[in-house]
Amino acid sequence: MIKARRIGHATFETPDLEKAIVYYTQVNGLAVAAREKKRAFLATKIGQLVIQLEESDHGRCTKLSFEVAPSSDFDELARVLARDGIKSEQRNDSVPGLGQVLAFKDNKGTTIELFKEWGYLGRHEQVLGAGPLKLGHVAFVVPSPQETAAFYERVLGFRVSDWIGDFFVFLRCNTDHHTVNFIRGNGAKLHHIAFELKDFAHLQSACELLGQKKMPIIWGPLRHGPGHNVATYHRDHDDHVVEFFCELDQMFDEELGYFEPRPWHQDQPQRPKTWTPGQTSIWGPPPTEDFHRDRM
């Protein structure tokens, strides 16, 4: 089985590359690591590549990359995928800091790129926006979250952390409570992309920045139940929902429960469970209609 270790970067197509770069540098707080005529690569202030932008007619998320063990044999992983009926190819798209990748498509058509060699793109960059520490997770609307979750479990070694009812699943590939989420809805498309901030003070500063930029907060600040992260949501230049969050649960051992109990945990010990729809926020306002419209 392939075992994804962490999420690397997400690739977005955008109809206005310049406008996208302005958002990611002036609001989100990433640094331009490299620039081409129709592509741009953005890294966090600590130097990890997290966003690749490609100029196109439509705004959408087309690729996700995941790191695998440095000892991984791409030829063997390709054979593993082939036994599951999945076509793959090894390629090098000249992404800064990244070596060769093994690429294939998941069950909803998103390209997955596995990588095992990477390097930092600078260190301690001075940024103007929020300045996230890393790309935390990406959520998609899918017709069947059960089928997509099964694909990620079987093919990439993900594990289920929590469900909300039978329509929203949270999966992890390391100790972070979730790295990908899938919610039932019409078609297959991005639901939101999430960036981790340092702490609540950092999140407050990001909210102040959104206020200065006159960018409405469409949900939050609030503390979620699944994952227990403190979060806030807004829409970016291409109308995608972007989450800033902190204090995400760490899933060290679900058989024993969390090693680090927190005062906001309602269950002792914490273990994966199915949450009741409508009862998944510890505190904070309900989501606005604007937050939900991408699912419909």
Buried (B, 14 or more C-beta within 10 A) or exposed (E): EBBBBBBBBBBBBBEEBEEBBBBBBBBBBBBBBBBEEEBBBBBBBBBBBBBBBBBBEEBBBBBBBBBBEEEBEBEEBBEBBEEEEBEBEEEEEEBBBBEBBBBBEBBBEBBBBBBBEBEEBBEEBEBEBBBBBBBBBBBBBBEBBBEBBBBBBEBBBBBBBBBBEEBBBBBBBBEBBBBBBBBBBEEBBBBBBBBBBEEEEBBBBBBEBBEEEEBEBBBBBBBBBBBBBBBBBBBBBBEBBBBBBBBBBBBEEBEEBBEEEEEBBEEEEBBBEEBEEEEBBEEBEEBBEBBBEBBE
